[in-house]
Amino acid sequence: MQLSEFAACPLSEPNNRRDRERSGSKILKSALSEIVINYGLKPVAWDLVITEVSEMVVWLFLAAIKVALVQPVTLSSKWLSVTIDPNGSFTVFDKRAKVTWRSTQHIAPFRNLQRLADGKVSFQTEARQRDGKTFPVTVTMWLENDELVVEASVNDPKIQVGTFSFLPPLPPISPKSDLLIPFYGNGIAVPVDGKEFRGWFFRTYGALDMPFVGVTDGKVGYLLLWDGRSADDGNLFVDPVKTEQGELLTPVAYHDPTMRTFGYPRQVRYIFVAEGGHVAICKRYRDYAKRNGFLVTLLEKAKRKPAVKLLAGAPNVWGGNPRIAREAKSLGIDRMLINGVWSAEEMEAVKALGYLNSRYDNYEDLYTCCPNHSPPYNIGTIEDCVLRADGNRQVGWVTWDKKHTAHKRCSLLQLEVARKYITEQLKNHPHNAWFLDVTTATDLIECYDQKHMHNRTEDREAKRRLAKFVGDELGLVLGGEHGRWWGVDIYDYWEGMMSHNPFFTWPAGHLRPPEKREEIGERYLEWGLGHRCRVPLWELVFHDCVVSYWYWGDSTDFLHRVAPDLTDKKDAFNILYGTPPMFWVDRRGFTWSDLNLRKRLLQSYRVVCKLHEQIAFDEMLSHEWLTPDRDVQRTVFGRSGSKTGTTEVIVNFGEKPFTLTRNGQKFVLPQYGFYAHGPKITQYRSLVGDRTVTFVRTPDYAFCDAGGKRHDFGVVVTDGEVTMRLESPEQIRILIGEGTKEVLLRPLQFAPKFNAKTARLVWLADDETPQAVEVVKESTVRLTVGKWRKALLVWGKTASKPNFAVTKVSLTPKEPKQGQQLKAVVTLLNNGLVSGSANLALYLDTVSPQTLLAKQTVTVAVGQQKDVSIVVGTEGIDGQRKLIARIEPVKPKEELALADNEREVAFNVSADYSRWRFGFEITVHAGGVRRLDEPVTIDVDWSKLVGVPKGTSIDPNSVRVLEISGGSQKVVPCAFEPEGPQSHTGKLVFLLTGETAPNDVRRFRVVADVQGKTRYFPLPPSLHWDEVTKTVTTPFYRLRFGDDGMVREWVSLMPNAPKQSFLRSLGVSSAQTGWVDEIGEVEAIRCLSVNAVSVVVQVTKRLQGNFRVVRTFTFYPRHFIVEIEANKLGIRDYSRAYYLLPCKFTDDKGNEAVVDGKGEGEGVIGKNPQPKWYAVYSDNWAHSCIALSQFDSLTYWDVEGAWGGIAFGTGQMKGIRLAYVLHVGQKDATFAAWDYERLTKLPKVVVTATKKGE
């Protein structure tokens, strides 16, 4: 037999064992003899050696010979030449780069190597599993230009296999190469001669966000891509491979079984690049994504959903509320993605600011562990969860305290739940964005439950259907947790793509920040945030398709308290990558109420978001390292085929300053300094002498920070911070930073149509109210920096309005006697551009219809100043008062500023209380208890006490309480609330002002008059209610309700108290309604009354679980009382306090703890049956909580993000009363015992009737 004949001979088996042995021996002798002759070997007596050969040896030997005799086969294209060798190896020669890639560590020989009719090459070989076992596969290889495609198939797709590989690895050509791994984040570059990640597996359906790995020496390289469906079951193995240049990390393509089987033909694709390194590799994957239909740009998405454009320049904000949104807008934050659920009216107002209003949602986690979870997390049963191959249900999220474990809801069932839940939610909550947590962050998984079985591909498609429902069908701007290639065409933004979660060293998912810098691990610093290892693979592919944010447990500000330098570095990465920041505006990050942290937030916004606003829809065209140490990096953004030009960005991460020259100007970039320039943006942070200056300029925006010394930025000359925003062709908004002393504007460089002749400068208060107007006379505008830090520069038609101002008010006489006429002379000015008419009104103490004294219409010409005289009577006025002169334009929107329309002047009316016709006396006995500014309440029947005749009724505004002491009398704050409009009965409340000794007796006289004879005015209130901000202010504290109806701020105004709120929140707490933040709908936040003694506010809210809770707050100068009523049982903690500042805790049973976000129960919880009081106190603030009704327990749970968690518990649903009393700083809790005594043991009040008045 000739060798050629042997090579073509099929290895079929004879019929019986004896024949097989004889046939095998004969064939083997013949073949070996021919080999000896042909190759000149020494003859051997084969008959003596081979007597009987087993069939296994024969056939293995013949197979080996057959393989050895088959010649290699070559595939060739214009770009590549691929040689497939029967020994189990292949080589690739890149004709462009003159580089050869050689495989190594062969798995098995390639059998039956042959060229097919279509030019492809086919062969049989063995696939090797991770456990070392092998199974036969048929491999087909072909070229598509410079791409080598390899596919493996089996005869029986149902064959059960383990994780396997069928191709030998293709090692790097140089030890100076990198592996480019899109590892659960933007990407990392791993040196192939290092030890990191050796032996790691990266699932293409889990760890890798794009199903490829790149290999490059900085110039040439290749992309190993799991092609088509194979990406759903691929597995990258990083193997240290021995080469001629040493041991180098090399990617190996593995494949996982699908539903335990081989399943379908597995395909990988090698794409070779001859130049361009990592950028070229990413661009080749971008081309692949585009031709396969999953690359859809944001501009294309915006055609269907215009709100997508609002993502440009929008920071992602968690922990906010509508008030913060309003304040942010006034501070120059033009766009924002703010997460939260509020009333429909509030959400519409947020959207009207130009903001996106998103919310958290999750359909992956289903809690069946207890009945205390809310929709959609409790919709379904354990049978709806994923069943693993081992027969167990797939576990999902586990809470930090390990008390609640979710299981993964099967993806085939998620859409049905979402469709019902989201549709219902949108009826009352008009979101324009939506955030799906977990869906894209988790691995693709298999489910073996017969009712909803699926493989990974079907899992992916189910997740896509959910996303399409939210993003396409509902038309919401869609966000998710972590990005995946298979969702790019649907999602609009992803959280987490700027982070690298695998390198976190703190429980970021549970939003628990490190408490000290040492808890931030080296791997995070090197790989998670290391500029030498990170590489923007994701942005190079998808920057213009999806907006990337940080992970919420790794937000821009999450580490700021322990490592503020890392905040600077994150800003630098955002700038380099062209992505926006993420902020927590509660205590987790840049706490909005902390003015210093708010300033730092604004710094990030200005230098990051304005750049993103201009390049959000641009492709990242390139990325490069400008220095060998990779400290200085450069990116370029633009649109392919566009003629608008590109934007260059350069960032210095190194400690050493970096100098560059652009357009003849030198820039010295400090660490985290930057330079960016493009068609619509110029910005830099550069060293000038011994300071750092920052400049940001877009067509309609400019920010300048001179670093404390005078600097000329062209458009602005300043020594501090100035922000300018061109809001319309005739209006510039100006914000001046704290500490800035000099501001010189050159508006013509910002707005070419600026007209100084018609210009006015309108100063604004913090709440945006126009305060004053200045006439502008020159094209260079110098601002006189004073108490206001905001202004509008207007001109042309925008400035063509009148501007009335009250410049002076004088009174004659200054101290009138009661009943004497009072003459007011009001000086008016119109410094606007047109004449106008308005109403001049005089009010007493406050501006309201009830306090209007007089009103008349006036006309003031342009530039005119005139005096107007008005006379008012004082018959019903007594004591120290304020006269408010206010000019009210007929059309308020047609005036430049309204705040300067008002001026007040104090005056005193000498009261003659003999004019009041009725009165009686009160004696108050302290009752052995020291008292301080306490209210006294008594029931009054004026008919019985003083004989008010029938047919008349007491005027509530006329009631006065006069304290009689030492022969004199003094009015004290009081208020009378009649039971009805014509009622003689009602409640009289007055204050025991100041301190009352334990055994003191204080005497008072109460006087009043009937309605009709004289118009009386109530006493001026000492407490104030702001309807807009829902804030109560007393002489001793300020308290604000959030848009959610919870108390969100309680700030002490006492000496040495902190300026920020010590309270995080006060509200209902339960498993059904939310432990920390209430889940529900606010029906109303209503102010029921404001008087000289108190402010009464009622909050009505429907909570999850069909609860309706009504809370009535009565605010006094030093304390407030809460009365609570619910519609049904089921809540125990109706008023739970969470804190922001550390303090000590003590209760009436002597239990003690430290409120600091640590320790959980701390031995306090469950230790106080029937509590009377608790106290929290520090050196500069303190308060007590007093039980005014019966409670049966005290709750305490002190954890990170929810400090304290203190509440009295009750099984009641009505008659629930408790008080909160504020104090200066305390050393112990004795003040709370005193509060309990004085609020539960009321003073004794004796009423003495007097004869009927005349």
Phi, psi and omega in degrees: 000128177284151179299325178297322178292323180295320181298327181272351186283128177291146182272060178276159185256140172295174192283320183234167187299315181298316178297322181296318181294316180295314180298318180297317180297316181298311181295319182294318177300316182297316183292319180292321178299318180294323179296319180298315182294311186292330186251011173066036181270165180290131182299146180231142177282084185298332180295328180282330181280314185257104175258313179209123186247131179294152183298325181295315180297317180302307188288326175294320180294316180296322179296318180298317179296319183298316179297319183296332184271346180280135182278149175302154179242142183243135168256138184220143172222184180298333188255327190229156168228119184245125179249122179255119185258139180300341181287358177102015180239169173211153176231152179232123177253119178272109185294332182285316184265354182057046183234139179246129176256127184239129178286162179211175181052061185296144181277308183199159177299157175264115183260157177050044179293121184208154177266131181272170184298329181274010178091352177284165178245137181232148175199164174255145176205186179251135170268137182253130177276167180295334179276004178093345179289154180235162173208151186285143175222156172255127184247136175238135180232143175204164180253139168235094185060245180258027179242129177259119182254133182230130182229139178240139178221167178228162179293322181241102182298341183274001179299133181278131183223166170256189176297129190221163174225147181234001179233141175289152182290156180245095189288161177299157180270351183214141176291350178269017181271168176235148164269130179259110187240117176282067191272096173041054181165195184292331176139154177227154175248116185254118177300132184285343179264011179262186182250351180293138173071008178293134181081007180278145169254136177238111180288132179289346179253014180212288185288329182262128179279337171233137191278057179211166169224143179249152175230125181205148173264013182104344179231288180270164179172187176213161178246120175261115190237129171280116195266139174061224182296336181302337178293339180282345185225020183275164182208117179270128175247127177265108189248129173286110186253136177281127178229177178296339181258017179106184181279122184235139175294131186224137178283137176237130181276113173250165180222136177268152177294157173249118185052044177075358187242169174297310166088302189202162179300130181262137188224134171235162184223124173263121178246120187259140178239138183266346178197165176098348174054226187294330179293314179298320179298315179295323180291329177291323176290325176300317177299318179298316180297321181293316182286345177259005168086005180253012172257104178234124186281162177298326178295323176292320178294324182294339176294327178271325183231091183303333182295344177303327181295340179288350175288336182295114179081015184261114171292148178268117189243125174246151177082015183261188179201171182302326178296315178297322178300315179297315181294321179298319179298318181290339179267007173101008175276100189287326180226153181200144169254101185249132185258129178164162180237121180225192178291158181302320180296317180292322180292322176296323179293322177296315179295327179294341176286352186091020183258156169266135179245103181256178177207158178282141176205155186203123178245000178282319187265125178238119181264115176245009185285334180197165184274013190262019180252154187261163176296149001271008188288344181250012181271109180122180180233176179298335179291344179272000185264161183296132174259121181282169180296334181274004177091359179261152175283142184287121179285142177250233184285143175238127182294160185301323181276003177065014182271345183227124180238127176264158169244159184279120175292133180301135184297334180292342183255355186288321185299319181298317178295315182296319183301317181287314186291309184294319179301319179291319181296322183291344178296325182246353182228093188282067177293152169246006176211163184208141182242118177261110179280151170074323190314309181263355181276334185272160175297153165292137185227167178253149177236131184252012176285125185300336182283335181209053182287142175202155172264185184292322178297317179291328175297314178300315182294325177294319178295324177293322179296320176299313181296320179296323178299313183287314187277320185263307184292315180275345177072023180271146171295120192256127175240162179207173176269112175073140186264148175223147181304326187281359178243004185299325183285350184247314184283151180253330174213153179225133171274143174104345185285344174272347180260171173228085188307323183300345184257006178295144177239017175224160182286072185296323180297330177269008177057044177246101184289158175296146181270345176211159186299329183297341179281352175271109189287161181294326180295325175294316182293327182275316186253320181289321182228020181274120186288343179277339182256331180287148176211135189280062181300314183297314182293326177297334179266312195237018184304320183271008183251323183217139178275130183258133175238171172287164172287148188290338173268011178216033184297171179312320188254003190294329181258007192298324184292331181254341182212073182298336179294331179287334173296317177299320181292323178294321174302317181297319177295318177301318180294313181297319184273350181068046182232158181268166182273172171233137181232147163255121181259007168266203187285353180286338185217236179282077184308120187298325182286345175271110188297327178292318179290326176297320177298320179293323176299315180297326177298313178299315181303314187294316186275344182255310191285327180291326174294312181298325179303328183270333187240011184303326185257015178261150174284142169282107187281327182202162174213137179207159175262127183269346178232151182301330181276002177067017179288326182250126185230156184225137172233158178227135181239146177181181179243127182302129179083354181278149179258009183279353179095174183244164178247124179261136178231130178232132181230138176253112177270348187276163178287332181279128179301147181240129183254133174221159180237129177224128179053039177079001181251137181266136177235127177252106186271121175283182175302130184066015170284164186207161173219133177218138178210135178200188183301330185234015183208138166222124176209151179202154166234112192222153176279132172231103186067236183260014182225167179253130176246148182231137181218134176226128182219123172237179180302332183233019185210145173212134174231132181229131174230109185276355177072022174101353177231154183302130180216138180263110179266004183093288180285336182218141167246126183203166174252359183221225182253133176220133175241135177234137180225119178280099187276336176202169181302345182231027181208128176242127174270138183234130175239131183246127182287158177299139179086350179286131183249327184239131176220119177235117184259144171241081188300331182295334176283346182253322181225099185303338182265015179299136182234105184294333183294331181249015187270146174224145176255118183252115179277141184241148171279175180300328181272015176078002180288124176300130186253319185202159181233133176243145177278130178264132185245342184229162180289339172260122189253116176261124182266133174272101187283122180223229185284341180261143183242005178231148178205159171241129172258114185237155179204174178064217182297328179298328181267356184281070179217158171286162171219100179276145176217140172266111186264341183198147173223126177235144184239144176222125349286167183282332178230079182288154171278156183298130182097344180280143179289148181239124180259126178248129174250117185250126179264123183247151178221142171238102178254026174275196183258351179223157176286165179192163177247151181203168177261128175263121184237146174246130180237159178251117174072306180225161180266109176197161178302329183286340184251011180289127180262318183199160182203139175206155182271137180227156174237131181233125182282169180298127178075001184276145171236129184216152178259137178235130181255136177221138181249134179229155178269161182236019184303320183256019182245138179214150172078196182282123186223174175235133171260126181250117175263127187220126176260124189243107179296151180297321177239094186304326182290349181261026175233146184292316182217141181253333186296328179278007178277000188227140175211144182236155179218137181275149174206165182231130176256120178291112188281145173238092187285358173289344177289337176283129192273343185232150179190162174206170184247152179230138172241130182245121178258126184298335174074029177081010182235131174291138186229155184215114176047050183262143175282144174242130182239130177224153174273135183236132171241100187296330180293315181287320185285316187231004174072039176297126186291157177295152181086354175235162178216151180292136173280113182303328181290344183271347187290129176229146173244120183249123176276131182258117182208125176061035177082001178239166178227144184225134179288134175246155180302132182206165177202141177243128180244103180290154179290337179201175185301322182245022186278145174271353183247157178173188180250132176253127179238132175216165183259135165279086188294145179071203184261140176242122181294158187305326184248015181291152171235125182242139186249141182222150172241133180253126179236154181198168177222165182273162180287146169112316185288311181231142175274110180265151178244138181293163176297148178295138181286144174263353176244148186229147177239126176258110185293327183290311183267358181055052185237135173256133177234127175242175177297345188241346180202166174230131182228134183236137172271139174281171177295343179270005178084354178275152171290121187247345176214136170222108186246127176282134176255014180281165182302139176066011180282151176296150182283339182265167178291135174273347183255132174279313182194157175221119183186184180290142181221123175196167179297321183285323186262358183106129183288320186251307179249134182293138176254112182170193185241128174281123175278317181196146166239102188243135172272115184276329179196150172225123178216191185289345184252321190209166168237131180245124181234135179242129179246123178244128185215138172265126183250158179304141184095013179064032173269144172232118186241131176245121179243125179248119182257126173248115186260126174247174186304319185247352183206171173219154180245138179245126175245131191232142177216136179239161182275346180198165178284161177136345177248140177248321183258095184274343183214083185258130185258129172242144191242161178249338184243145181293147181197172175262154180236137173215143175241179186291346177266002178089005176290139184228152178199172175243122179275108182207015179082015180221153172100347180053243185289333176052029179073011182259317186299134179081004185257006183225085173286143181049061181293147177256321181199160165221159180229142168236137188204153176215187183288340184234004172198157178197155170206157175247159171236124188246129177279113179261350169232177185278132174237158184244358180199167174233129179260138176213125178208103189257105181224164180301133179085347180212072187289136173085285183058054188256133180202152167274135180256145180211150175266005180275165176233357178219162177068025181273121183223137175206159184234148175239123186241127183267146178220166168289178181303145183228156178263337179212188188258015181297334179298327182289322176298321176295317179301318181297317182296314185283336180271342178256340176248092188285154178294155178275131182242127178245125181255131179244118180287152176234170183289160182300138177289163181276000000 
